[in-house]
Amino acid sequence: MNLGNELRRCRKGQNLTLKAVAEKAGVSEGFLSQVENNVKSPSVETLMSIGQALSVDVGSLLSRLQNQERVFVLRTEEWAEVDMPHTGFVTRRMSPPENREVLDGAVLFIEPGKSLPVRKDIKNGQEVLCVLAGRIELRHGDRVFQMNKHDAAHFWAEPKAQAIANIGQELAVVLWVGTL
C-alpha cells in the first residue's frame, strides 16, 4: 500500500470523481491524478486539503502506511480446500489488493476443459507461468504451447489473443505472476 493507492481507494470507495475531489481540495485534476499514480508527492498542506475533500484523517492514513506489513505470507492451510465455482477455476492471490501496484501473483486452479479469462486493460505487461500440476495450453497470438508439470513460460501479455486452458484430465495448478 502506498499513499497514492490509498487516496484512490478512498476516493473510489466514496464513488467520487477525480474532478470532484480536486475541486474540493483546490488542486488540479491532473495533479490529483499524478498523486494517485505516485508520480507527484503533495505538500503536507495539499495532502491535508485532499484528506478533507475525502473526509479522511490524514494522520491515521499516514500511520497505516507507516505500519503496513512489508511481507505477506500465504500459508498452505489457507488454500487446502479448492471449492470450484461454476466458472471452473479459482484464483488464489499471493498479495493483498492494496499491494498490487506493479506486480500481481496468484496460484490458479483450473478444472479439466476450462480456461481463464484474459486480464483486461493490460498494456505492455509481462507474465510468467509455471505449471505445478496437470497440463495446460497457452495460446499467445497465433502460437499454441502445450505445457506439462514444471514447464514455465515468460511472455508479453497479448490480451486480445491469449488464453490459458486446462487440456489434461486432472486439476491443473499454475503459478502465475504478471506486471500491471
C-alpha positions as CSV (number, residue, x, y, z in Angstrom):
1,M,0.0,0.0,0.0
2,N,1.2,3.5,-0.7
3,L,-0.2,7.0,-0.4
4,G,-1.4,7.3,-4.0
5,N,-3.2,4.0,-4.0
6,E,-4.7,4.6,-0.6
7,L,-6.1,8.0,-1.7
8,R,-7.5,6.5,-4.9
9,R,-9.1,3.7,-2.8
10,C,-10.7,6.2,-0.5
11,R,-12.0,8.3,-3.5
12,K,-13.4,5.3,-5.3
13,G,-14.9,3.9,-2.2
14,Q,-17.0,7.1,-2.0
15,N,-17.8,7.0,-5.7
16,L,-16.1,10.4,-6.2
17,T,-14.5,11.5,-9.4
18,L,-11.0,12.9,-9.7
19,K,-12.6,16.2,-10.7
20,A,-14.9,16.4,-7.7
21,V,-12.1,15.8,-5.2
22,A,-9.7,18.0,-7.0
23,E,-12.1,20.9,-7.0
24,K,-13.0,20.5,-3.3
25,A,-9.2,20.2,-2.4
26,G,-8.3,23.2,-4.5
27,V,-5.9,21.3,-6.8
28,S,-6.0,20.4,-10.5
29,E,-7.4,17.2,-11.6
30,G,-4.1,16.4,-13.4
31,F,-2.2,16.9,-10.2
32,L,-4.5,14.7,-8.1
33,S,-4.2,12.0,-10.8
34,Q,-0.4,12.2,-10.6
35,V,-0.6,11.9,-6.8
36,E,-2.8,8.9,-7.0
37,N,-0.4,7.4,-9.6
38,N,2.6,8.2,-7.3
39,V,4.2,10.5,-9.9
40,K,4.0,13.5,-7.6
41,S,4.1,13.9,-3.9
42,P,1.8,16.5,-2.3
43,S,3.0,19.0,0.2
44,V,1.7,18.5,3.8
45,E,-0.8,21.4,3.3
46,T,-2.1,19.9,0.0
47,L,-2.3,16.4,1.5
48,M,-4.4,17.9,4.3
49,S,-6.7,19.5,1.7
50,I,-7.1,16.3,-0.2
51,G,-7.8,14.5,3.1
52,Q,-10.5,17.0,3.9
53,A,-12.0,16.6,0.5
54,L,-12.2,12.9,1.1
55,S,-13.2,13.2,4.7
56,V,-10.1,11.2,5.6
57,D,-8.0,11.6,8.7
58,V,-4.6,12.1,7.1
59,G,-2.8,11.3,10.4
60,S,-4.3,7.8,10.6
61,L,-3.8,7.3,6.9
62,L,-0.1,8.0,7.2
63,S,0.1,5.9,10.4
64,R,-1.4,2.9,8.4
65,L,1.1,3.4,5.6
66,Q,4.0,3.5,8.1
67,N,2.8,0.4,9.9
68,Q,1.9,-1.7,6.8
69,E,3.3,-5.2,6.5
70,R,6.3,-5.5,4.2
71,V,5.9,-9.2,3.9
72,F,2.8,-11.1,3.0
73,V,2.9,-14.9,3.7
74,L,0.2,-17.2,2.5
75,R,0.2,-20.5,4.5
76,T,-0.6,-23.9,2.9
77,E,-3.6,-24.4,5.1
78,E,-5.1,-21.2,3.8
79,W,-5.7,-22.9,0.5
80,A,-6.1,-26.5,1.4
81,E,-9.7,-26.8,0.0
82,V,-10.3,-25.7,-3.5
83,D,-14.0,-25.1,-4.0
84,M,-14.6,-24.7,-7.7
85,P,-17.3,-22.2,-8.6
86,H,-19.4,-22.5,-11.8
87,T,-16.5,-20.9,-13.8
88,G,-14.3,-24.0,-13.4
89,F,-11.3,-22.1,-12.0
90,V,-10.1,-20.5,-8.8
91,T,-7.5,-17.8,-8.4
92,R,-5.7,-17.6,-5.0
93,R,-3.9,-14.3,-4.9
94,M,-0.5,-14.1,-3.2
95,S,-0.8,-10.5,-2.2
96,P,-3.5,-8.2,-0.8
97,P,-5.2,-5.8,-3.3
98,E,-3.5,-2.7,-1.9
99,N,-0.1,-4.2,-2.6
100,R,-0.8,-5.0,-6.3
101,E,0.7,-1.8,-7.8
102,V,3.4,-3.1,-10.1
103,L,3.3,-6.9,-9.7
104,D,0.5,-9.4,-9.2
105,G,0.7,-13.1,-8.5
106,A,-1.6,-16.0,-7.9
107,V,-1.9,-19.7,-7.9
108,L,-4.5,-20.8,-10.4
109,F,-6.6,-23.9,-10.0
110,I,-8.2,-24.9,-13.4
111,E,-10.7,-27.8,-13.9
112,P,-10.2,-30.0,-17.0
113,G,-11.6,-28.4,-20.1
114,K,-11.9,-25.0,-18.5
115,S,-9.9,-21.8,-19.4
116,L,-9.2,-18.5,-17.7
117,P,-10.3,-15.1,-18.9
118,V,-7.6,-12.8,-20.0
119,R,-6.6,-9.9,-17.8
120,K,-8.2,-6.6,-19.0
121,D,-6.6,-3.2,-19.5
122,I,-3.0,-4.5,-19.5
123,K,-0.6,-2.6,-21.6
124,N,3.0,-3.8,-22.1
125,G,2.6,-6.3,-19.2
126,Q,4.7,-9.3,-18.8
127,E,3.6,-12.7,-17.4
128,V,5.3,-15.8,-16.1
129,L,3.6,-19.2,-15.8
130,C,4.9,-22.3,-14.1
131,V,2.8,-25.5,-14.2
132,L,2.8,-27.0,-10.7
133,A,0.4,-29.9,-11.5
134,G,-1.5,-31.1,-14.6
135,R,-1.3,-29.9,-18.2
136,I,-2.2,-26.6,-19.7
137,E,-2.3,-25.0,-23.1
138,L,-1.1,-21.4,-23.5
139,R,-2.4,-19.6,-26.6
140,H,-0.4,-16.5,-27.4
141,G,-1.1,-14.7,-30.6
142,D,-1.1,-17.3,-33.3
143,R,1.1,-19.7,-31.3
144,V,0.0,-22.6,-29.1
145,F,2.1,-24.1,-26.4
146,Q,1.2,-27.3,-24.5
147,M,2.8,-27.2,-21.1
148,N,3.3,-30.0,-18.6
149,K,4.2,-30.1,-14.9
150,H,7.3,-28.0,-14.1
151,D,7.2,-26.3,-17.6
152,A,7.4,-22.5,-17.4
153,A,6.9,-19.6,-19.8
154,H,7.7,-15.9,-19.8
155,F,5.8,-13.7,-22.3
156,W,4.5,-10.2,-23.0
157,A,0.7,-10.1,-22.4
158,E,-1.4,-10.3,-25.5
159,P,-4.9,-9.5,-24.1
160,K,-6.7,-9.8,-27.4
161,A,-5.1,-13.1,-28.4
162,Q,-4.2,-15.0,-25.3
163,A,-5.7,-17.9,-23.3
164,I,-4.7,-20.4,-20.6
165,A,-6.7,-23.7,-20.7
166,N,-6.5,-27.0,-18.8
167,I,-6.1,-29.7,-21.5
168,G,-5.5,-32.5,-19.1
169,Q,-7.8,-34.9,-17.2
170,E,-6.9,-33.6,-13.7
171,L,-7.0,-30.3,-11.9
172,A,-4.2,-28.0,-13.3
173,V,-2.4,-25.9,-10.8
174,V,-0.4,-23.0,-12.2
175,L,1.8,-20.3,-10.5
176,W,1.2,-17.1,-12.3
177,V,3.0,-13.7,-11.9
178,G,2.3,-10.6,-14.0
179,T,3.2,-7.0,-14.2
180,L,0.4,-4.4,-14.2
